[in-house]
Amino acid sequence: MTILIADDEPVSRRLLEATLTRLGYKVVCVNDGVDAVAAILRPDGPRFAILDWDMPGLKGPAACREIRMRSAAYVYIMLLTARDREEDLVYGLEAEADDFLTKPFNVVELGARLRSGERVLQLQQNLLRAQEALRHQATHDHLTSLFNRAMILEHLDIELRRIRRTGGRVAIAIADVDHFKKVNDTHGHHVGDLVLRQSADLMRSVLREGECLGRYGGEEFLLVLPGCDEAGARLAAERARTSISRRPVRAKALELPLTASFGVACTDAAGHDLEGLVMAADEALYRAKADGRDRVVGWASDIINESGLAGRYTTQTWPAPR
C-alpha cells in the first residue's frame, strides 16, 4: 500500500517516512495541503493519507474536507497533530478524518493504527466488488456475458430518444441461431450452451465502435447499430453472419456446422417507436428463416419494396425535438 505524508516540517516528515518504509509501505511525500489534495485526486493517487494538522496552503482538517468532497474513491485519512484537546478532536472528526496520530508518535501504536486503516480500505474494496458483481448480474446474461434483454432494449431506447432530440438514425438486427432446437434435442443442452456462447463471442468479435450486442432471448441476439441506414446495418449483420458460418462448433469428437439468420430494420423506414422497430426486424428475420436461413434480410428493401406495403411501422409521429 502507498501512503501519502503531508507535512511541512522536514525532520518530522523524514522520520515518519523512514518508519513507514521500515514497516513495508511505499511512501509519497508532499509539503502542504494543496499538494496533498492534488496527489490524492490523481487517478492513481494513494488511498491512505497522513496529514499534518498545521501546514501551509490547506491545514490538515481543510485538506480532509476537500478530499472528501472531490475524491470518487474512499481515502483513509489520519491527522497528525500535537493537539490533544477535546475540542480539537471533535473538530477533526467533523472534518471527516478517520483517525488521529499524536506527535511524537509511538511506532507500535502507529503500526496498529495503520493496520486498522488497511482493514477499513479492504472492507470498502470488497463492498465495491460485491456491488459491481450484483450490477453485472442484473444487466448481463449469465451464459454469454452479453447484455441481457432488459439492458439491450434499454440501450436501444436511449438511442431512439437521442435521435428524436438531435436527429439521425439507428438500425437494429435480430439474429437467430439456425436449427438450435435440433442441436439441443440431438446433442444436449451442454452443446446448445456451447453454441450460444460461441455465437455470442464471434458476433462480439466483429462489432465496431458504438455497436452493441445483447442476448434477446433463447437463441436470439439483438444488435443495436447507431448511425446506420439499412445498407450499413446489412453490412454489419453480414459480418456477424459470416463470422458464425466460418467456424463450426467443436465439442470433443463433435464438429457441428453453425449458421444464423438475421433480420434488419432501420428507423428510416420503420420509424422511431421501439416496439415497431423490433417488430419490423423480427418480420425480416422470419422472412430470412423462411427463405432458407443463413442469410440477412432487410425489412424495407426485401419486404416492403417487394410487396408494395406501406411502412406500417412509420405511422407514429413524434413531437419536434426540444
Secondary structure as UniProt FT lines:
FT   STRAND          2..6
FT   HELIX           10..22
FT   TURN            23..24
FT   STRAND          26..30
FT   HELIX           33..41
FT   TURN            43..44
FT   STRAND          48..52
FT   HELIX           60..70
FT   STRAND          76..81
FT   HELIX           86..94
FT   TURN            95..96
FT   STRAND          99..102
FT   HELIX           107..139
FT   TURN            142..144
FT   HELIX           149..166
FT   STRAND          170..177
FT   TURN            178..179
FT   HELIX           180..187
FT   HELIX           189..205
FT   TURN            209..210
FT   STRAND          212..217
FT   TURN            218..219
FT   STRAND          220..226
FT   HELIX           230..245
FT   STRAND          249..251
FT   TURN            252..253
FT   STRAND          254..256
FT   STRAND          260..266
FT   HELIX           267..270
FT   HELIX           274..290
FT   TURN            291..292
FT   STRAND          296..298
FT   HELIX           299..304
FT   HELIX           305..307
FT   TURN            312..313
//
